[in-house]
Amino acid sequence: MESAVSTRKRPSLRVLFVDDENSIAELMRDELPRMGHLATICQSPGTAIEAARKNVFDAAIIDLRMPGGSGWDVIEFLRQNSPETACVISTGHGDRDAAIRAIRMGAYDFLPKPVSLFEIGNVLDRIAEKKALQNRALALETRLQRAEGRADLIGNSAPMMRVQKLIDRIAPTDSAVLILGETGTGKEMVARRIHEQSERSREPFVAVNCGAIPENLVESELFGHRRGAFTGADSNRTGLFEVASGGTLFLDELGELDRGMQVKLLRFLESGEIRRVGENEPVHTDVRIVCATNRELQQMVQQGQFREDLYFRINTFEIYLPPLRERLDDIPALALHLIARHLKRDTVPASMVPPETIRALQAHTWPGNIRELANVLEHALILSDGEVLKPSDLPRSLRKASPEDGDRATAPPIAGTVAPAPAVASPQKTLRQMEEDMIWQALERHKGDKPAAARDLGIALKTLYNKLTQLGEQRNAG
């Protein structure tokens, strides 16, 4: 074995080295630590398996032919009990069949003897890089989960218990699901919950708002395109159907898709195939479809705006998500959950929202549903002392003047006294707050129908979607 090895600093790995030759074992006992790795040297399959029972290794370099057993026994044990260990076979007796068997057993690499220290250092470097990528991916997943929050359905009211029962039944299947509900009721949260309780939970969950994508880009966004397929297509693009392969694709605001895209979605649901823009050959992808809308699809079918065959395809299971006004008993639990999420804590004490504040929240009709509740609580948190949210911390639209305040405001001054100075008017709303109020009021008037609300407000539907997205980002910021 050659002793040429780079002196550059390497990431440290826990390495199990298994070889019955004394000279090689002693050399690696010295060289692996010199490379910066923590080494465990074994000279028989039995001792290697015993070491693997007691410790977890990042990499294992294993000879195949040894007295008292075979290196295949060690590889099989690691595959069953420590699948995260990268196995490298190093043997002077390897052949094509052994290499094929190694690949089938999930070996990371196959190094025929004699092997140099440079080759061993190189393969360990690649294992370290792979491990670093896995750690970064895990860190990103953790950050994403913290940003999104857990997909917990909060509330024990009868309507929410029915929703949870349906999810428990539906999630383990691969059937299409249609989630119905007003704006802000948490349809995406339900979709994520379905995904997390399914057998696809370790695969991607991809959410897309069909109404927020410009009509001329919807097909490219969902199915992808080939370079040069249209003006501006400077490179190949993978569509969201392929990005979500193996997992779940959540199509929010499905009712906003035009009939041309409805045909393409129906084709996928029937065949499991998509066709990228600019390509002739279809691509098979394994994706579960979960759809959501706040529009009356049956009415759209009758009006010719939505395909009846597609409606039946996506409506294998239907989940109706009740508006907040139909589950007011859930407001105490929802309030604590939303406050904890805003403060980036796991929990907050129930004393933060006293009974009088709960009563004020339950007296509201909540046209914006949970999204509006989150906004209101953020407003109250900013104005409060950080410990208790009082009714006076709530937005003016939720507060009701007490009778005592009204009596003091209208009673004439007592003779011989100086009339009290008029109360200072509460600060006027900012332009952003006024705009937000107008949007929620328009949505309430039209029962969550976004196209009708946009016409009422005199703005384009895409502008309304952009405004709603900005409101969501402002709520989640900080």
C-alpha positions as CSV (number, residue, x, y, z in Angstrom):
1,M,0.0,0.0,0.0
2,E,1.5,3.3,-1.1
3,S,1.9,6.0,1.7
4,A,1.3,9.1,-0.3
5,V,-1.4,11.2,1.4
6,S,-2.4,14.9,1.2
7,T,-1.7,17.1,4.2
8,R,-4.8,19.3,3.7
9,K,-7.3,19.4,6.5
10,R,-10.1,16.9,6.1
11,P,-13.5,16.7,7.9
12,S,-13.3,14.2,10.7
13,L,-15.2,10.9,10.2
14,R,-15.7,7.9,12.5
15,V,-14.1,5.1,10.4
16,L,-14.4,1.3,10.9
17,F,-11.4,-0.4,9.1
18,V,-11.7,-4.2,8.7
19,D,-8.7,-6.2,7.3
20,D,-7.0,-9.4,8.6
21,E,-3.5,-8.4,7.3
22,N,-1.4,-7.2,10.2
23,S,0.8,-4.8,8.2
24,I,-2.2,-3.1,6.6
25,A,-4.1,-2.9,9.9
26,E,-1.1,-1.3,11.7
27,L,-0.6,1.1,8.9
28,M,-4.2,2.3,9.0
29,R,-4.1,2.5,12.8
30,D,-1.5,5.3,12.3
31,E,-2.6,6.9,9.0
32,L,-6.4,7.3,9.5
33,P,-5.9,9.5,12.7
34,R,-3.2,11.4,10.7
35,M,-5.9,12.1,8.1
36,G,-8.0,13.5,10.9
37,H,-10.4,10.6,11.4
38,L,-11.3,8.6,14.5
39,A,-10.4,5.0,13.6
40,T,-11.5,1.6,14.9
41,I,-9.3,-1.2,13.5
42,C,-10.7,-4.8,13.4
43,Q,-9.0,-7.9,11.9
44,S,-12.0,-10.2,11.8
45,P,-15.7,-10.0,10.8
46,G,-16.7,-11.0,14.3
47,T,-14.8,-8.2,16.1
48,A,-16.0,-5.7,13.4
49,I,-19.7,-6.6,14.0
50,E,-19.2,-6.4,17.8
51,A,-17.7,-2.9,17.3
52,A,-20.6,-1.9,15.1
53,R,-23.0,-3.0,17.8
54,K,-21.4,-0.6,20.3
55,N,-20.7,2.4,18.0
56,V,-22.1,4.3,15.1
57,F,-19.6,4.8,12.2
58,D,-19.8,7.3,9.3
59,A,-17.7,5.0,7.0
60,A,-16.5,1.4,7.0
61,I,-13.6,0.1,4.8
62,I,-14.0,-3.7,4.6
63,D,-11.9,-6.5,3.2
64,L,-13.9,-9.4,1.8
65,R,-11.9,-12.5,2.5
66,M,-10.8,-13.0,6.1
67,P,-10.4,-16.0,8.5
68,G,-13.5,-16.8,10.6
69,G,-16.0,-15.2,8.2
70,S,-16.6,-12.9,5.3
71,G,-16.6,-9.1,4.8
72,W,-20.1,-9.6,3.3
73,D,-21.3,-10.5,6.8
74,V,-20.1,-7.1,8.1
75,I,-21.7,-5.3,5.2
76,E,-25.0,-7.1,5.7
77,F,-25.0,-6.2,9.4
78,L,-24.3,-2.6,8.7
79,R,-27.0,-2.5,6.0
80,Q,-29.6,-3.9,8.5
81,N,-28.5,-2.0,11.7
82,S,-26.7,1.1,10.5
83,P,-27.8,2.1,7.0
84,E,-26.3,5.6,7.4
85,T,-22.8,4.0,7.4
86,A,-21.1,4.3,4.0
87,C,-19.5,0.9,3.2
88,V,-16.3,0.8,1.0
89,I,-15.1,-2.6,-0.1
90,S,-11.3,-3.0,-0.4
91,T,-10.2,-6.4,-1.6
92,G,-7.6,-8.2,-3.7
93,H,-10.0,-10.9,-4.6
94,G,-12.7,-8.8,-6.2
95,D,-14.2,-9.6,-9.6
96,R,-17.2,-8.4,-11.6
97,D,-19.7,-10.5,-9.7
98,A,-18.4,-9.2,-6.4
99,A,-18.7,-5.6,-7.7
100,I,-22.3,-6.2,-8.8
101,R,-23.1,-7.7,-5.5
102,A,-21.6,-4.7,-3.7
103,I,-23.7,-2.3,-5.6
104,R,-26.8,-4.3,-4.9
105,M,-26.0,-4.3,-1.2
106,G,-25.7,-0.5,-1.3
107,A,-21.9,-0.2,-1.0
108,Y,-20.6,3.3,-1.5
109,D,-17.4,2.3,-3.5
110,F,-15.3,-0.7,-4.5
111,L,-11.5,-0.4,-4.3
112,P,-9.4,-3.3,-5.7
113,K,-6.1,-3.9,-3.9
114,P,-3.4,-2.8,-3.8
115,V,-5.0,0.6,-2.9
116,S,-3.0,3.7,-2.0
117,L,-3.6,6.0,1.0
118,F,-4.4,8.7,-1.5
119,E,-7.3,6.7,-2.9
120,I,-8.5,5.9,0.7
121,G,-8.3,9.6,1.6
122,N,-10.1,10.6,-1.6
123,V,-13.0,8.2,-1.0
124,L,-13.3,9.4,2.7
125,D,-13.3,13.0,1.5
126,R,-16.3,12.2,-0.8
127,I,-18.1,10.5,2.1
128,A,-17.5,13.5,4.3
129,E,-18.8,15.8,1.6
130,K,-21.9,13.7,1.2
131,K,-22.4,13.7,5.0
132,A,-22.0,17.5,5.1
133,L,-24.7,17.8,2.3
134,Q,-27.0,15.6,4.3
135,N,-26.5,17.6,7.4
136,R,-27.2,20.9,5.5
137,A,-30.3,19.4,4.1
138,L,-31.4,18.3,7.6
139,A,-30.7,21.8,8.9
140,L,-32.7,23.4,6.1
141,E,-35.6,21.0,6.8
142,T,-35.5,22.0,10.4
143,R,-35.5,25.7,9.6
144,L,-38.4,25.2,7.1
145,Q,-40.4,23.3,9.7
146,R,-39.8,26.1,12.2
147,A,-40.8,28.7,9.7
148,E,-43.9,26.9,8.6
149,G,-44.8,25.6,12.0
150,R,-46.2,22.2,12.7
151,A,-49.2,21.1,10.7
152,D,-51.3,20.8,13.9
153,L,-55.1,21.2,13.6
154,I,-56.0,23.2,16.6
155,G,-59.4,22.8,18.2
156,N,-61.7,20.2,19.8
157,S,-65.0,21.6,18.5
158,A,-67.4,19.1,16.8
159,P,-66.7,20.5,13.2
160,M,-62.9,20.2,13.7
161,M,-63.2,16.7,15.1
162,R,-65.0,15.7,12.0
163,V,-62.2,17.2,9.9
164,Q,-59.6,15.3,11.8
165,K,-61.5,12.0,11.6
166,L,-61.7,12.4,7.8
167,I,-58.0,13.2,7.6
168,D,-57.2,10.1,9.6
169,R,-59.2,8.0,7.1
170,I,-58.0,9.7,3.9
171,A,-54.3,10.3,4.6
172,P,-53.0,6.7,4.2
173,T,-54.6,6.4,0.8
174,D,-53.3,7.8,-2.5
175,S,-56.8,9.2,-3.5
176,A,-57.3,12.7,-4.7
177,V,-58.7,15.1,-2.1
178,L,-60.7,18.3,-2.5
179,I,-60.6,20.8,0.5
180,L,-63.4,23.3,0.5
181,G,-63.5,26.4,2.7
182,E,-63.5,30.2,2.9
183,T,-60.3,32.2,2.6
184,G,-58.1,32.0,5.7
185,T,-59.6,28.8,7.2
186,G,-56.4,26.9,6.9
187,K,-56.8,24.8,3.8
188,E,-53.1,24.5,3.2
189,M,-52.6,23.4,6.8
190,V,-55.1,20.5,6.2
191,A,-53.3,19.6,3.0
192,R,-49.9,19.4,4.9
193,R,-51.6,17.4,7.6
194,I,-52.8,14.9,5.0
195,H,-49.3,14.7,3.6
196,E,-47.6,14.2,7.0
197,Q,-50.0,11.4,7.9
198,S,-49.5,9.6,4.6
199,E,-46.9,7.1,3.5
200,R,-45.4,9.9,1.3
201,S,-44.5,12.0,4.4
202,R,-40.7,11.8,3.8
203,E,-41.1,13.0,0.2
204,P,-41.7,16.6,-1.0
205,F,-44.8,18.6,-0.2
206,V,-45.2,21.3,-2.8
207,A,-47.9,24.0,-2.6
208,V,-48.8,26.2,-5.5
209,N,-51.4,28.9,-5.7
210,C,-53.0,28.5,-9.1
211,G,-54.5,32.0,-9.1
212,A,-51.2,33.7,-8.3
213,I,-49.4,32.4,-11.5
214,P,-49.8,34.5,-14.7
215,E,-52.0,32.6,-17.2
216,N,-49.2,32.4,-19.8
217,L,-46.8,30.8,-17.3
218,V,-49.1,28.3,-15.6
219,E,-48.3,25.4,-17.9
220,S,-44.5,26.0,-17.7
221,E,-44.7,26.3,-13.9
222,L,-46.6,23.1,-13.4
223,F,-45.2,20.9,-16.1
224,G,-41.8,22.5,-16.9
225,H,-40.4,23.4,-20.3
226,R,-37.6,22.7,-22.7
227,R,-35.0,25.4,-23.5
228,G,-36.2,27.5,-26.5
229,A,-39.9,26.3,-26.1
230,F,-41.0,30.0,-26.1
231,T,-39.5,33.4,-25.8
232,G,-37.6,33.8,-22.6
233,A,-37.1,30.0,-22.1
234,D,-33.3,30.3,-21.9
235,S,-32.9,27.0,-20.0
236,N,-34.7,23.8,-19.3
237,R,-37.1,24.0,-16.3
238,T,-38.4,21.3,-14.1
239,G,-42.1,21.7,-13.4
240,L,-43.7,21.4,-10.0
241,F,-45.3,18.1,-10.8
242,E,-41.7,16.6,-11.2
243,V,-40.4,18.5,-8.1
244,A,-43.1,16.9,-6.0
245,S,-42.4,13.4,-7.5
246,G,-43.0,10.7,-4.9
247,G,-44.8,13.3,-2.6
248,T,-47.8,15.5,-2.6
249,L,-48.7,18.5,-4.9
250,F,-51.2,20.9,-3.3
251,L,-53.1,23.0,-5.9
252,D,-54.7,25.9,-4.0
253,E,-57.4,28.0,-5.7
254,L,-58.0,25.3,-8.2
255,G,-61.1,27.1,-9.5
256,E,-58.8,29.8,-11.1
257,L,-57.3,27.4,-13.7
258,D,-58.6,28.0,-17.2
259,R,-60.2,25.2,-19.2
260,G,-57.1,24.5,-21.2
261,M,-55.1,23.7,-18.0
262,Q,-58.0,21.8,-16.6
263,V,-57.7,19.4,-19.6
264,K,-54.0,18.9,-18.9
265,L,-54.6,18.3,-15.2
266,L,-57.3,15.7,-16.1
267,R,-54.9,13.9,-18.4
268,F,-52.4,13.6,-15.6
269,L,-55.0,12.3,-13.2
270,E,-56.0,9.7,-15.8
271,S,-52.6,8.6,-17.0
272,G,-50.0,9.8,-14.4
273,E,-48.1,11.5,-17.3
274,I,-47.2,15.1,-18.0
275,R,-45.7,16.7,-21.1
276,R,-43.2,19.5,-20.7
277,V,-43.8,22.6,-22.9
278,G,-41.9,22.1,-26.1
279,E,-41.5,18.4,-25.8
280,N,-43.4,15.6,-27.5
281,E,-42.6,12.7,-25.2
282,P,-44.7,12.3,-22.0
283,V,-43.0,11.9,-18.6
284,H,-44.4,9.7,-15.9
285,T,-44.5,11.1,-12.4
286,D,-45.8,9.7,-9.2
287,V,-47.6,12.5,-7.3
288,R,-50.6,12.6,-5.1
289,I,-52.9,15.6,-5.9
290,V,-54.6,17.6,-3.1
291,C,-56.8,20.5,-4.3
292,A,-58.5,23.4,-2.5
293,T,-60.8,26.2,-3.4
294,N,-63.1,28.7,-1.9
295,R,-65.4,28.7,-4.9
296,E,-68.5,26.7,-5.7
297,L,-67.1,24.2,-8.2
298,Q,-70.5,22.6,-8.8
299,Q,-72.0,26.0,-9.7
300,M,-68.9,26.6,-12.0
301,V,-69.6,23.2,-13.7
302,Q,-73.2,24.3,-14.4
303,Q,-72.0,27.6,-15.8
304,G,-69.5,25.8,-18.1
305,Q,-66.5,27.3,-16.2
306,F,-65.1,24.1,-14.8
307,R,-65.0,20.6,-16.4
308,E,-67.4,18.1,-14.9
309,D,-65.1,15.2,-15.6
310,L,-62.2,16.9,-13.8
311,Y,-64.5,17.8,-10.9
312,F,-65.4,14.1,-10.4
313,R,-61.7,13.1,-10.6
314,I,-60.5,15.5,-7.9
315,N,-63.5,15.0,-5.7
316,T,-62.8,11.4,-4.6
317,F,-62.8,12.7,-1.0
318,E,-64.1,16.1,0.0
319,I,-63.2,17.9,3.2
320,Y,-65.2,20.9,4.3
321,L,-63.2,23.3,6.5
322,P,-65.6,25.3,8.7
323,P,-65.2,29.1,9.0
324,L,-64.1,30.4,12.3
325,R,-67.5,31.8,13.2
326,E,-68.8,28.2,13.2
327,R,-66.1,27.1,15.7
328,L,-65.9,29.9,18.2
329,D,-65.2,27.4,21.0
330,D,-61.8,26.8,19.4
331,I,-60.7,30.5,19.7
332,P,-59.0,30.1,23.2
333,A,-56.8,27.3,21.9
334,L,-56.2,28.9,18.5
335,A,-55.2,32.2,20.2
336,L,-52.6,30.6,22.4
337,H,-51.3,28.6,19.4
338,L,-51.0,31.7,17.1
339,I,-49.4,33.8,19.9
340,A,-46.8,31.0,20.5
341,R,-46.1,30.8,16.8
342,H,-45.6,34.6,16.5
343,L,-43.3,34.7,19.5
344,K,-41.4,31.6,18.2
345,R,-42.1,29.6,21.3
346,D,-43.5,26.1,21.8
347,T,-46.2,27.2,24.2
348,V,-47.4,30.3,26.1
349,P,-49.4,30.4,29.4
350,A,-53.2,30.6,29.2
351,S,-53.0,33.7,31.4
352,M,-51.8,35.7,28.3
353,V,-55.4,35.8,27.0
354,P,-57.8,36.4,29.9
355,P,-61.5,35.6,29.8
356,E,-62.6,39.1,28.9
357,T,-60.3,39.2,25.9
358,I,-61.6,35.7,24.8
359,R,-65.2,37.0,25.0
360,A,-64.3,40.0,22.8
361,L,-62.7,37.7,20.3
362,Q,-65.7,35.3,20.3
363,A,-68.1,38.3,19.7
364,H,-66.5,39.0,16.3
365,T,-67.7,37.4,13.1
366,W,-64.2,36.8,11.6
367,P,-64.8,37.3,7.8
368,G,-61.0,36.7,7.4
369,N,-61.1,33.6,9.6
370,I,-57.9,32.3,11.2
371,R,-55.7,34.6,9.0
372,E,-57.6,37.6,10.4
373,L,-57.4,36.2,14.0
374,A,-53.6,35.9,13.6
375,N,-53.4,39.5,12.4
376,V,-55.6,40.7,15.3
377,L,-53.4,38.9,17.9
378,E,-50.2,40.3,16.4
379,H,-51.7,43.8,16.7
380,A,-52.6,43.1,20.3
381,L,-49.1,41.7,21.1
382,I,-47.4,44.8,19.8
383,L,-49.6,47.0,22.0
384,S,-49.6,44.8,25.1
385,D,-47.0,44.6,27.8
386,G,-46.0,41.2,26.5
387,E,-47.6,39.3,29.4
388,V,-51.4,39.8,29.1
389,L,-53.5,40.8,26.1
390,K,-56.3,43.1,27.3
391,P,-59.4,43.9,25.3
392,S,-58.1,47.4,25.0
393,D,-55.1,46.0,23.0
394,L,-57.4,44.7,20.3
395,P,-58.1,46.6,17.1
396,R,-60.9,49.2,17.4
397,S,-63.2,47.1,15.2
398,L,-63.3,44.4,17.9
399,R,-63.6,46.7,20.9
400,K,-67.0,47.8,22.3
401,A,-67.2,50.9,24.4
402,S,-68.3,50.2,27.9
403,P,-71.5,51.9,29.3
404,E,-69.4,53.8,31.8
405,D,-67.3,55.3,29.0
406,G,-70.5,56.4,27.2
407,D,-72.0,58.0,30.3
408,R,-68.8,60.0,30.9
409,A,-68.7,61.1,27.3
410,T,-72.3,62.5,27.3
411,A,-72.9,63.8,30.8
412,P,-72.8,67.6,31.1
413,P,-70.2,69.2,33.4
414,I,-71.2,69.8,37.1
415,A,-71.8,73.4,37.9
416,G,-68.8,75.2,39.3
417,T,-66.3,72.8,37.8
418,V,-64.2,73.0,34.7
419,A,-65.4,70.7,31.9
420,P,-62.9,68.0,31.2
421,A,-60.8,68.2,28.1
422,P,-62.1,66.2,25.3
423,A,-60.6,62.7,25.0
424,V,-57.8,62.5,22.6
425,A,-58.9,60.7,19.5
426,S,-57.4,57.4,18.9
427,P,-54.7,57.4,16.2
428,Q,-56.1,57.2,12.7
429,K,-55.4,54.0,10.7
430,T,-52.5,53.9,8.3
431,L,-53.1,53.6,4.6
432,R,-52.0,50.0,4.7
433,Q,-54.5,49.2,7.5
434,M,-57.3,50.9,5.6
435,E,-56.4,48.9,2.5
436,E,-56.4,45.7,4.5
437,D,-59.8,46.4,6.0
438,M,-61.2,47.1,2.6
439,I,-59.9,43.8,1.2
440,W,-61.4,41.8,4.1
441,Q,-64.7,43.6,3.9
442,A,-64.9,42.9,0.1
443,L,-64.1,39.2,0.7
444,E,-66.8,39.1,3.4
445,R,-69.4,40.7,1.2
446,H,-68.7,38.2,-1.6
447,K,-68.4,35.2,0.8
448,G,-64.7,34.6,-0.1
449,D,-65.2,34.8,-3.9
450,K,-61.9,36.4,-4.9
451,P,-62.8,37.3,-8.5
452,A,-66.0,39.0,-7.3
453,A,-64.1,40.8,-4.5
454,A,-61.4,42.0,-7.0
455,R,-64.1,43.4,-9.3
456,D,-65.8,45.1,-6.3
457,L,-62.4,46.7,-5.3
458,G,-61.7,47.7,-8.9
459,I,-58.4,45.8,-9.1
460,A,-57.1,42.9,-11.1
461,L,-57.5,39.4,-9.6
462,K,-53.6,38.9,-9.7
463,T,-53.3,42.2,-7.7
464,L,-55.7,40.9,-5.1
465,Y,-53.7,37.7,-4.8
466,N,-50.5,39.7,-4.4
467,K,-52.0,41.9,-1.7
468,L,-53.2,38.8,0.2
469,T,-49.7,37.3,-0.1
470,Q,-48.1,40.6,1.2
471,L,-50.5,40.5,4.2
472,G,-49.5,37.0,5.0
473,E,-45.8,37.9,4.8
474,Q,-46.2,40.9,7.0
475,R,-48.0,38.7,9.6
476,N,-45.2,36.1,9.5
477,A,-42.3,38.6,9.5
478,G,-40.4,38.8,12.8
